[in-house]
Amino acid sequence: MAFRDGPFENLKVPLIWTAGLTVLAVLAVSVFLLLSQRRGDPDSQNAIRGAGDQVSGGVGGVLAAPVRWVGAASDYVGDYFFAVSENRRLKEQVAELQAVADANIALQNINTRYEAMLGIRVEPDVEMATARSISESRGPFARSRLIDVGTGQGVRIGNPVINEHGLVGRVVGTSSRVSRVLLVTDVSSRIPVLIDRTDARAMLTGDGSGNPRLEYVRGTDSVEVGDRVLTSGDGGGIPRGVPIGVVARGIDGSWRVKLFSDRGAIDFVKVLKFEDFGQLVDPETLNAPPLAALGTAAAPAPATGPQPGGAGE
Amino acid sequence: MRRPVAVRVVGPLQWIIYPALLAVLATLILATPVTLFGLSLPEPVIPLVLAFAWPLIRPSISAPLMLFVLGLFLDLLWYAPLGLWGLVLLCVYAAILVSRNFLMGQETRVLFVWYTVAALGAFFLAYVIVTIVAGRAPSLLALLGQIVPTLLIFPLADRLIQRFDDGDVRFR
């Protein structure tokens, strides 16, 4: 018996029912996807995200070109109209920075002498990869960027990303040519920091706004408005001393940080190929005596007098 | 003698595929990291327009599937938790589908009020999910910065409804 001759011949399901059933089925898949992951966990669904980033990076790169031209044209117009005020501002800035540059040379000289005298092992330079930002998300639920370098250029998950002003974020996903950078303003970003003036430790936590919060500040009165905030290097994920911003009071009364990286466009960034401190030194150097002077100083002379607490002759 | 009536059949290509592709294209362009006169581009949730308009045009099996794909696209492009925007868009679709009988044929102002309610509900849901996943509540000011442009693109939803509502005489 053919199906059309059966009892279902005249069965008609309203379209709204089938649509509703489809909604329920796809809703269940969405909930499953949400429950089966941990955001920020590099191993979680990295393959799907990597493929997605690769595709959207390629398409975004093509689409970005004409939009960049429009942006460059607007910058050109802005430069034309604000050339005089910009010139005045820059002259003042150069005059201020000249004094800072002189002081910097003197301090560098003193610092080099101290390092030589104490035999301090300074951290070696970290290799970097320059990248261009392809696309960005700037909403309240996610703040990230795609950059056009990937594992092919030696970029790894966890690498810090900076621009010429300060810390931008860290790499949370990589593919062969494109990487995903989680910005310090993202709601899931946590960066251990220190206050430059007091050396107090704190945690920089993003909340999707432009100015991340400063939480878990250690010590009393250790933070004031205008204090510089640097990375503390705690945890070994990011080198110590990378500038982040200055402390400010939020409208809700909380401590927040005005980011240095916002001073300019984050078009071009540098990826620090830094994973942890272990990669920076070889074991032999690590096991070397901590003070260089110990290797050259004369051996201690044997004691001639009675030892304190000794039995004596 | 009655003259034959020309039946205009509007297929899913016209009212589902093309608008979805346009939404993807617009989202990609707005994700470009460019600043115009010192301001970055807005980031509205454009597929929310489709989630509101599609159930009003007609119930369909392919519309929720396409919304799920669009949600995945947003999750991957914006690095949101996978499944977040799919869930949010489908909840809006389901809510409008249920209240379809009340909304059909209403004037634009009434539809805007409903669109606002649906968008606020969608953002509230996304806010709660992200708060649970990230362990921290996102900034309300930043949230407002995405709600406002999303509400401002309501004319696109209205145009889509006007264009395709009763576009296929078989659904009259």
Interface residues (C-beta under 8 A of the other chain):
Chain A: L15 I16 T18 A19 G20 T22 V23 V26 L27 V29 S30 V31 F32 L33 L34 Q37 R39 Q45 I48 R49 G52 D53 S56 V59 G60 L63 A64 V67 R68 V70 G71 S74 G78 S133 I134 S135 E136 S137 R138 G139 P140 F141 A142 S144 R145 V172 G173 R180 L182 D186 V187 S188 T205 D207 G208 S209 G210 A265 I266 D267
Chain B: L25 L28 I29 A31 T32 P33 V34 T35 L36 F37 G38 S40 E43 P55 R58 P59 S60 I61 A63 P64 L65 L67 F68 G71 L76 L77 W78 Y79 A80 P81 L82 G83 L84 G86 L87 L90 C91 Y93 A94 L97 R100 A126 Y127 I129 V130 V133 A134 G135 R136 A137 P138 S139 L141 A142 L143 G145 Q146
